[in-house]
Amino acid sequence: MAKTPRTALVVVFTGVEEIEAVTPIDLLRRAGVTVTVASLGPERRVTGRCNITLEADTDLTGGLDWQYDAVILPGGPGVKHLRATPAIIELVERQAAAGRLVAAICAAPTVLKDAGVLLGRKHTAHPSVAPELPDMLKSKAVVREGNVITSRGAGTAIPFALEIIRALLSDEEAEHVATAICYPH
């Protein structure tokens, strides 16, 4: 019997940290996850913090009519746009309440905080947001508790993506992808 393909939504926005978006997209697709990249606004072409332009598959302006196994929020200075978008907060709330995976890296765990998802959960984030997340585990690259995965920043994008693969698929699939990309070297 064939397994149902797993799905993930990665939200991109102006000022996104490109490596934190592209690494999960790439590694999840290598693992066979169907990844949809959605821009926050109506423009599907989004320029990140390092002036790299990404092209999304769709945009979120019409809302979502699909339930994803995982919602992934990359970080970067543009996280302020995510935090200012009620539909994103609602998406995170609904995703977490349904027991589906929510993953955020760098400054994006502040979006999870805004949605009430981090209450009572272990988490980590970029040091720049430590004043907002005083309980974060500062020495951990990636923290997974239940259906929530958080990570510190661009340098932790690979272990972050591999942990998402572990959560969605299996330890074996995460190890297979890690070996295929020679991680760790």
KAZITA-V858388 format. One record per backbone hydrogen bond with DSSP energy under -1.0 kcal/mol. NH is the residue of the N-H (numbers start at 1). CO is the residue of the C=O. If there is no record, write none. Layout:
BEGIN
NH_CO ; NH_CO
END
This chain:
BEGIN
8_34 ; 9_70 ; 10_36 ; 11_72 ; 12_38 ; 15_47 ; 16_13 ; 17_75 ; 21_18 ; 22_18 ; 23_19 ; 25_21 ; 26_22 ; 27_23 ; 28_24 ; 29_25 ; 30_26 ; 31_27 ; 32_29 ; 33_28 ; 34_6 ; 36_8 ; 38_10 ; 39_58 ; 40_12 ; 46_54 ; 48_52 ; 49_16 ; 51_48 ; 54_46 ; 56_44 ; 57_37 ; 58_37 ; 60_39 ; 63_60 ; 70_7 ; 71_101 ; 72_9 ; 73_103 ; 78_15 ; 79_76 ; 81_78 ; 83_79 ; 84_80 ; 85_82 ; 88_85 ; 89_85 ; 90_86 ; 91_87 ; 92_88 ; 93_89 ; 94_90 ; 95_91 ; 96_92 ; 97_93 ; 98_94 ; 99_96 ; 100_95 ; 101_69 ; 102_147 ; 103_71 ; 104_149 ; 105_73 ; 106_151 ; 108_105 ; 110_107 ; 111_108 ; 112_108 ; 113_109 ; 114_110 ; 115_111 ; 116_113 ; 117_112 ; 121_118 ; 126_106 ; 129_126 ; 130_127 ; 132_129 ; 133_129 ; 136_133 ; 137_123 ; 138_136 ; 140_137 ; 143_150 ; 145_148 ; 148_145 ; 149_102 ; 150_143 ; 151_104 ; 152_141 ; 156_153 ; 157_154 ; 160_156 ; 161_157 ; 162_158 ; 163_159 ; 164_160 ; 165_161 ; 166_162 ; 167_163 ; 168_164 ; 169_165 ; 174_170 ; 175_171 ; 176_172 ; 177_173 ; 178_174 ; 179_175 ; 180_176 ; 181_177 ; 182_179 ; 183_178
END
